[in-house]
Amino acid sequence: MDDYAWAAGVATDLVNTTAEVWRGDDHLPDLAALVAFTDLHGDQSTDDEVPGALSELARRARTADLHAVHALRETVRDLIDHPDRARLIAGATTLTSPAQGATLIPDPAHGNRTRWAVPLRAGATIADALSLICGIGILGVVHTLGEQRFRPCTAPTCRGAFIDTTRPGSRRYCMPGLCGNRVNVANHRARTRQAPIRDRRPSSE
């Protein structure tokens, strides 16, 4: 629960795997892709039961679990697209329903100070784990930063969305390295096309 920014990042990356964002190419099409997604995101989980378990849950997943994850990303995207505070809180609270409860545990990395932990209930699936993570991320951002941090990507040709957890709250793109570069390239090309027009001046000779 302390690392809501990490959890919000997982939620952002999950919603941006859809074919809608990737122009027809779903980036979470099968169980292998689901395993790869959890391998990429699982190591930084705030709950000792989730990081190692996240990839393990994905490796045990069946087709029905993949479909449940697809449904989850639609639910999370809908929340990001309609950032009413009460709606966000209600929706995210529902997403945390797979939790067994909240508790405090020692954190060896920080002098055994206690930190929040939200373990999954017995028999949880990968969809349950991701649902819990997304719910915690959304609740943490609403509480700490406000509902204005849920935004669409500002790149003209992108249909992605994101949760902005940056300190200044100035993030503009769902995938800065990709969408930001596309915008910069497009702007550069536009300037290049316009340059000859500006340089066509009457000759003084």
N, C-alpha and C positions, 0 to 999 in steps of 0.2 A: 504493500500500500504506500510505502514511502516513495517508491520510484514510479509515481503515476505518469511521469513523462515517458519512461520506457514503455509502459503499458499503452499509453496513447499513441506512441510510435508504432506499436504492433497493430493497433486498430487502424491507423492510417495506411500502413503497408498492406493490410488485409483487404481493405475496401478498394485499393488501387491495383488489385490483381485481376479485376474483371475485364471481360472482353470490351465493354463499353469504354473503358479507359484506354485500352491497348488497341483500339480500332479493329476489333473483331478477333483478337488473339487472346484468349483466356490464359492468364499466367498461373492459374491453379486448376489445371484441367484434369489431373489424375492424382492418384495416391503418392506417386513418386514426387510430384511437385509439392504436395502437402508436406511430405517428409523434409524436403529441401527448405521449405518455408520455416518449419519449426527448428531445423538445424541452425538456420540463420538467426533466429530470434530467441531461441530458448536459453542461451547461456547467461543472459542478463536478468532473468526473472528474479523477482524479489522474494519468492517463496521457495524454500529449499525443496519442497515436494514438486514444484512445477518445472524447474529448469531441466533436470535430467529426465524427468517424467514427460516433458512436453514432446520431445522427439520420440520417446518410447511409445507414448500414446499414439503418435502419428504412424509409427511403424506397425502398430497393432490395428490400425483403422481399417474399416471395410468401406465399400462403396457408399453405404448409407451414411457413414460418418462424414465422408467427403461432401455429400449432398447437404448434410446438416451445417457444415462449415460454409458452403455456398449460401445457404439461407441466412446464416449469421452475418455474413458480410453485407448482404442486402439490408438487414435490420440495422446494422451499424451505419451504413451509408445513409439510410433514411434519417437517422438521428442527426448525423452531421449536416445533412441538407436542410433540416428544420430545427435550428438551434434555439428553440424556446426553452428557457431554463427549467420550468416544471416538467416539460416533456422529456428533456434530457435526463433529469434526475429519475423520473419514473421508468424510462426505458433502460437506463443503465442499471438501476436497482434490479430490474427483472433479469438483466444479463448476469448479475452476480449470484443468481439463485443456485448454481451448482456448488457454491461454497459450503463448507461444513461449519463455518463460523470464523470469527476473527480472534486472534490471540497475539500475545507478545512473546518473542523468542530472542535468545542471545544472538548477537551478531559478532562473531570472532574477528571479522575484518575491521571492526570499529571498537576495539577494546571491550568486547562483550556487552556493549550497550544494547538494550532491547530495541527491537524493531517490530513492526507489524508483520504478521503472517496470516494468510488466508488459505488454508488447505482445502483441497478438493474433497468432496464426499467420495466414499468408496464406490468403485465401479464407474467412475467418471470417464468420459470419452474425450477425444481431442477437441471436439466441438465444445464440450463443457469447459475445458481448460481455456480455450481461446475466448469463449463467452465471458468467463470470469475476468480474464485479463483486460478485455475491451471494456467491460463494465467498470472496473476499477480505474482504468485510464480516463474514461469519460467523467466519472464522478470526481476524480482528483482534479481534473482541469476545470470543471464547473466550479468547484469549491475554491480553488486556489487562484485561478486566472480569469474565470468568467465565461459566459456562453458566447461571447464575441470571438472566441478563439476557434470556433468551428466554421470552416470556410471552404468555398469552392476554389479550385486552382484558377489563377488569373491569366494563365497562358491562353491565348485566343483559340487555339485548336485543341485544347485539352479538356476532358470531361472528368478529371479527377477531383478529389476533395482531400482535406487534411485537417488535423487538429494541431494548432500552433502552440507549441510549448516553449518557444524561444523567450528569452528574458524580455526583449523589447516588444515582442508581439508583432514583428514586422515581416514574418514569413509570407511569401506570395504564391509559392508553387507547391503542388503536391509532391513532386520529385524534383527538388532544386537542381540537382546535377543534370537532369534530363530536360525538364521543361524550361528551366532558366537558360540552358545552353541553346535550346531551340529558338527561344525568343531573341537571344543575343545574335544568333546567326541570321535570323529573319531581319532584324534591325540593321545588321551590317550589310546584308544584300540590298535592302531598300536604300541605304545611304549610297552604296556603290552605283546603283542604277540612276540615282539623282545627280551624282557628281558631274557627269559629262554635260548635263543640261546647265548646271551652274557655271561651268567653265567655258561655255560657248559665248564669248564676248566678241564684239566687232573688232576687227584688226585695226590698229592705229596707223598702218602703213598705207 
